[in-house]
Structures are given as C-alpha cells and as structure tokens.
Amino acid sequence: MRRQEVGRKPPWLKVRVAATAAGATVARALADLGLGTVCRAARCPNRGRCWGRGTATFLILGDRCTRRCPFCAVTSGDPLPPDPEEPERVAAAAVRLGLRHVVITSVTRDDLPDGGAAHFAATVEAVRRRCPGATVEVLVPDFGGAPGALEAVLAAGPHVLAHNVETVPRLYPSVRPGASYERSLALLARARRAGGRLVTKSGLMLGLGEREEEVRRLLRDLRAAGCDVVTLGQYLQPSPQHLPVAEYVPPARFAAFRRLALSLGFRAALAGPLVRSSYHAGDLYRALR
C-alpha cells in the first residue's frame, strides 16, 4: 500500500545553484571521456554544488542496474558487458580534473559472477597508478555475496570502503528488494577486519517511514560492525513512479542523530537533509587524518 503524500518540499530542501566554469569543466571532461556519474544518474540534488567545486562521483559498470529498488532513479534493465577501457578513462578524468580524492561507485551487477568486483579493482588500480597523490573512495554494492569479491576490491588499495545500508531492516522488502541487511553489515565487518588504515563508511536515507528507535538501533549495528563513518540524508522521490516520501525530516532531528552517532564512537558523522553518501567525501576523509 502506498503511503500518503506529505506535500511540498520544505524550504531547507530547495536548492538553487548557478552555473560555474568549474561545473562546465567537469561536464566537458565526462563527455569527452564517455563517463557516467551517479550525480546525474541518481538525480542528486547536490550535483550543481559538487560539480561547481570541480568534483564528481564516477559511476562505473554501465548505467543500467540489475536490481529495481523503488527509491532509486538509476535505470534498471539488462546491462552491457563491462568496458575494459573504462578504468583508464576514469583515471584520465581524475588527472584532467586534478582530483585529490576520487570517489567511484557503480550500478549493481548481479549478472556478473563477481558482481563487478574485478572491474572495481582495475579502476582503483588505474587511479592509484595515474594519480599517486590522490586518495580513492569506493562505494560498492553487496556483490550479491560473491565469495572473494570484497577482498579483490580491498587488494587494490582503496583508502575508503563505503557500502550503504540505505534504510532500517524492517523496510528492506519495500525499499531494497534483493538486498539483505545482514549481508550488508557482514560486508562492512569484513572490510573492517581487513585492518590497516582503511576507513569504512555507510549511509542511510530518512523519510521512508522509519521509526527513531529503528534508526538508533541501526547506528548501533553499524558501529558493532566496525563502521567508522556514517552519513544520513533525506530521501527525495525521483519521480511519481518511485516510493513516496513518508516524511520530510527537520534539520534538528538530523543534528540529533549526528550527535548520537558520534557518542556511539563513529569517527565522523555527516547528517542533514541534503547529505548524500559522497557529499564532501574528500573533506571528510582529510578531516579524519
């Protein structure tokens, strides 16, 4: 049953960003190199701000996702085979844009035996080779639980391993069909056990009908799994065909969740209506150091 609509967006969700020369430079580089971004594919409200700062989050493994999560704006369907030249093009874009922190994510590829892990690893390796002074953050899917997939990505040496739980476990059947809360927590825990200076990170959306106690429990679960950094943002309905917003969460409640996260031992927490997984990712990583 569809939830009742909550009406117009409140003032704190209205974003107006003017076009900038830096944004045009990002757009040209992406077009010239034939690269996609989650900024555009997921209709991120911060695209203008991030591109205006000369940054973008690369979307690899094509633009078609094999899952049909009803919150997500990314196109679903039958994807093309991975492009073997894509890792080098991502690295070339990072060089061209002078990125100090490179964020790479992907669609979910349940059609591939390793969920796309080898392609992630190749992309990380290419960026690290071409941009030795940059840090690399990967926002990975759950790889369908494929054995050895996460380990293949970690072996390539990313500085940040992110994987989003997205919402509370009670809402998984309606929000993340095909995913598993336990599998996502286990992936983060395995990444943490890899040791070293790797930073683990996860994110969730509010406004889908979750209860406050469920969010508090989720934050405790993430810390127990060894997650270092958490982001919390407002879910926004991409189109009338997607899940409706159950609530526009006020900024004060986001601030309260951030304080709770820090009290639980997270090394960093970013929370606010417009926060997204990769929002100010480089600044956040540098602050940890």
C-alpha positions as CSV (number, residue, x, y, z in Angstrom):
1,M,0.0,0.0,0.0
2,R,1.4,3.4,-0.9
3,R,1.9,5.9,1.8
4,Q,0.1,9.2,1.9
5,E,1.9,12.1,0.1
6,V,3.4,14.7,2.5
7,G,3.1,17.7,0.3
8,R,5.6,20.3,-0.9
9,K,9.2,20.3,-0.1
10,P,10.1,22.5,2.9
11,P,12.4,25.5,2.4
12,W,15.5,23.6,3.6
13,L,15.3,21.3,0.6
14,K,15.1,24.0,-2.0
15,V,18.5,24.3,-3.8
16,R,19.4,27.0,-6.2
17,V,22.9,26.8,-7.7
18,A,24.2,29.0,-10.5
19,A,26.3,27.5,-13.4
20,T,30.0,27.8,-12.9
21,A,33.1,27.5,-15.0
22,A,34.3,24.6,-12.8
23,G,31.0,22.8,-13.4
24,A,31.3,23.2,-17.2
25,T,34.8,21.8,-17.0
26,V,33.6,18.7,-15.2
27,A,30.8,18.2,-17.8
28,R,33.2,18.5,-20.7
29,A,35.7,16.0,-19.2
30,L,32.9,13.5,-18.6
31,A,31.6,13.9,-22.1
32,D,35.0,13.8,-23.7
33,L,35.9,10.6,-21.9
34,G,32.5,8.9,-22.2
35,L,32.0,8.6,-18.4
36,G,28.9,8.5,-16.2
37,T,28.3,9.9,-12.8
38,V,25.9,8.9,-10.0
39,C,25.4,12.6,-9.6
40,R,23.4,12.7,-12.8
41,A,22.1,9.1,-12.9
42,A,20.6,9.3,-9.4
43,R,19.4,12.9,-9.8
44,C,21.4,14.1,-6.8
45,P,20.3,17.5,-5.5
46,N,23.9,18.4,-4.9
47,R,25.2,18.0,-8.4
48,G,25.5,21.7,-9.1
49,R,27.3,22.3,-5.9
50,C,29.8,19.4,-6.3
51,W,30.4,20.0,-10.0
52,G,30.8,23.7,-9.2
53,R,33.7,22.6,-6.9
54,G,35.2,20.6,-9.7
55,T,34.3,17.2,-8.3
56,A,32.0,14.3,-9.3
57,T,31.4,10.7,-8.3
58,F,32.2,8.3,-11.1
59,L,29.6,5.6,-12.0
60,I,31.3,2.5,-13.5
61,L,30.0,-0.7,-15.0
62,G,27.4,1.0,-17.1
63,D,24.3,2.9,-16.5
64,R,21.8,0.0,-16.1
65,C,21.2,-1.7,-12.7
66,T,20.1,-5.3,-12.4
67,R,18.0,-4.5,-9.4
68,R,14.9,-2.4,-9.3
69,C,15.0,-0.6,-5.9
70,P,11.9,1.6,-5.9
71,F,13.7,4.5,-4.3
72,C,16.5,4.8,-6.9
73,A,16.5,6.9,-10.0
74,V,19.2,4.8,-11.7
75,T,17.8,3.0,-14.8
76,S,17.1,-0.7,-14.4
77,G,17.5,-3.3,-17.2
78,D,19.8,-5.6,-18.9
79,P,23.3,-4.1,-18.8
80,L,26.1,-4.3,-21.4
81,P,29.3,-6.2,-20.6
82,P,31.9,-4.2,-18.6
83,D,34.0,-1.9,-20.7
84,P,37.7,-2.9,-20.2
85,E,38.9,0.6,-21.1
86,E,36.7,2.3,-18.5
87,P,39.2,2.1,-15.6
88,E,41.8,4.0,-17.6
89,R,39.2,6.6,-18.7
90,V,38.2,7.2,-15.0
91,A,41.9,7.6,-14.2
92,A,42.3,10.0,-17.1
93,A,39.4,12.1,-15.8
94,A,40.8,12.2,-12.3
95,V,44.1,13.6,-13.8
96,R,42.4,16.1,-16.0
97,L,40.2,17.4,-13.2
98,G,43.1,17.4,-10.7
99,L,41.1,15.4,-8.1
100,R,42.7,14.9,-4.7
101,H,40.0,12.4,-3.6
102,V,38.4,10.2,-6.2
103,V,35.1,8.6,-5.5
104,I,34.0,5.6,-7.5
105,T,30.6,3.8,-7.4
106,S,28.6,1.5,-9.7
107,V,25.3,0.1,-10.5
108,T,24.6,-3.3,-9.1
109,R,25.7,-6.1,-11.5
110,D,24.0,-9.3,-10.3
111,D,24.6,-10.7,-13.9
112,L,28.4,-10.9,-13.2
113,P,29.9,-13.8,-11.2
114,D,31.8,-11.4,-9.0
115,G,29.3,-8.6,-9.0
116,G,31.8,-6.4,-10.8
117,A,34.5,-6.6,-8.2
118,A,37.3,-7.2,-10.7
119,H,36.3,-4.1,-12.6
120,F,36.2,-2.0,-9.4
121,A,39.7,-3.3,-8.5
122,A,41.0,-2.4,-12.0
123,T,39.6,1.1,-11.7
124,V,41.2,1.7,-8.3
125,E,44.5,0.4,-9.6
126,A,44.3,2.7,-12.6
127,V,43.6,5.7,-10.5
128,R,46.3,5.0,-8.0
129,R,48.8,4.5,-10.8
130,R,47.9,7.7,-12.6
131,C,47.2,9.8,-9.5
132,P,49.6,8.6,-6.9
133,G,48.9,11.7,-4.7
134,A,45.2,11.2,-4.6
135,T,43.1,9.1,-2.2
136,V,40.4,6.7,-3.5
137,E,37.0,6.0,-2.1
138,V,34.8,3.2,-3.4
139,L,31.1,3.0,-2.7
140,V,30.4,-0.7,-3.5
141,P,27.2,-2.8,-3.9
142,D,26.9,-6.0,-1.9
143,F,28.3,-8.0,-4.9
144,G,25.4,-10.5,-4.4
145,G,27.5,-12.0,-1.6
146,A,30.0,-13.5,-4.2
147,P,32.9,-15.1,-2.4
148,G,36.2,-13.2,-2.6
149,A,34.6,-10.1,-4.3
150,L,35.1,-7.7,-1.5
151,E,38.6,-9.0,-0.9
152,A,39.5,-8.4,-4.6
153,V,38.5,-4.7,-4.2
154,L,40.4,-4.3,-1.0
155,A,43.5,-5.8,-2.5
156,A,43.6,-2.9,-5.0
157,G,44.2,-0.5,-2.1
158,P,41.3,2.0,-1.7
159,H,41.5,4.4,1.2
160,V,37.8,4.3,1.9
161,L,35.4,1.4,1.6
162,A,31.8,2.5,1.6
163,H,28.7,0.4,1.4
164,N,25.2,1.9,2.2
165,V,22.7,0.1,4.3
166,E,20.2,2.7,3.0
167,T,17.3,2.1,5.5
168,V,16.2,0.2,8.6
169,P,15.8,-3.6,8.2
170,R,12.0,-3.5,8.6
171,L,11.7,-1.6,5.3
172,Y,14.1,-3.7,3.2
173,P,11.3,-5.7,1.5
174,S,9.7,-2.5,0.1
175,V,12.8,-0.3,-0.3
176,R,15.7,-2.7,-1.1
177,P,14.3,-5.9,-2.7
178,G,17.0,-8.3,-3.5
179,A,19.3,-6.9,-0.8
180,S,20.0,-8.2,2.7
181,Y,20.6,-6.0,5.8
182,E,22.6,-8.8,7.4
183,R,24.7,-9.2,4.2
184,S,25.4,-5.5,4.1
185,L,26.5,-5.5,7.8
186,A,28.7,-8.5,7.2
187,L,30.4,-6.8,4.2
188,L,31.3,-3.8,6.3
189,A,32.5,-6.1,9.1
190,R,34.8,-8.0,6.7
191,A,36.2,-4.7,5.4
192,R,36.9,-3.6,9.0
193,R,38.7,-6.9,9.7
194,A,41.0,-6.3,6.7
195,G,42.8,-3.9,9.1
196,G,45.3,-1.3,8.0
197,R,44.3,2.4,7.7
198,L,41.2,1.6,5.6
199,V,38.2,3.8,6.5
200,T,34.8,2.0,6.5
201,K,31.7,4.1,5.7
202,S,28.0,3.6,5.3
203,G,24.9,5.8,4.7
204,L,21.2,5.8,5.1
205,M,18.1,7.7,4.0
206,L,15.5,9.1,6.3
207,G,11.9,9.9,5.4
208,L,10.8,6.4,4.2
209,G,8.7,5.6,7.3
210,E,11.4,4.5,9.7
211,R,11.0,5.0,13.4
212,E,13.5,6.9,15.5
213,E,14.3,3.9,17.6
214,E,15.0,1.9,14.5
215,V,17.5,4.4,13.3
216,R,19.2,4.4,16.7
217,R,19.4,0.6,16.5
218,L,20.8,0.7,13.0
219,L,23.5,3.1,14.1
220,R,24.5,0.8,16.9
221,D,24.5,-2.1,14.4
222,L,26.9,-0.2,12.1
223,R,29.3,0.6,15.0
224,A,29.2,-3.0,16.1
225,A,30.2,-4.0,12.5
226,G,33.2,-1.7,12.7
227,C,31.9,1.2,10.6
228,D,34.0,4.3,11.0
229,V,31.9,7.0,9.2
230,V,28.2,7.4,8.7
231,T,26.1,9.7,6.5
232,L,22.4,10.4,6.9
233,G,20.3,12.3,4.4
234,Q,16.7,12.9,3.3
235,Y,15.1,10.6,0.8
236,L,13.6,12.5,-2.1
237,Q,11.2,10.9,-4.5
238,P,12.8,10.9,-8.0
239,S,9.5,10.6,-9.9
240,P,5.8,9.7,-9.3
241,Q,6.7,6.1,-10.1
242,H,9.1,5.8,-7.2
243,L,8.4,5.4,-3.5
244,P,6.7,8.4,-2.0
245,V,8.3,10.4,0.8
246,A,6.7,9.5,4.2
247,E,8.2,12.5,6.0
248,Y,10.4,15.5,5.5
249,V,12.7,15.1,8.4
250,P,13.6,18.5,10.0
251,P,17.3,19.6,10.3
252,A,17.2,19.5,14.1
253,R,16.5,15.7,14.1
254,F,19.4,15.1,11.7
255,A,21.6,17.0,14.1
256,A,20.4,14.8,17.0
257,F,21.2,11.7,15.0
258,R,24.7,13.1,14.3
259,R,25.3,13.7,18.0
260,L,24.1,10.1,18.7
261,A,26.4,8.7,16.1
262,L,29.5,10.5,17.5
263,S,28.5,9.4,21.0
264,L,28.5,5.8,19.8
265,G,32.1,6.1,18.6
266,F,31.9,6.8,14.9
267,R,35.0,8.7,13.9
268,A,32.9,11.1,11.8
269,A,29.2,11.6,11.0
270,L,27.6,13.8,8.4
271,A,23.8,14.3,8.7
272,G,21.4,16.7,7.1
273,P,18.6,16.9,4.6
274,L,20.8,17.3,1.6
275,V,23.6,15.0,2.7
276,R,24.4,12.1,0.4
277,S,27.0,9.3,0.6
278,S,29.7,11.1,-1.3
279,Y,28.8,14.6,-0.2
280,H,32.1,16.4,0.8
281,A,33.7,13.0,0.8
282,G,37.2,14.3,0.3
283,D,36.9,16.9,3.1
284,L,35.5,14.3,5.4
285,Y,38.4,11.9,4.7
286,R,41.0,14.6,5.2
287,A,39.5,15.6,8.5
288,L,39.9,12.1,9.7
289,R,43.6,12.2,9.0
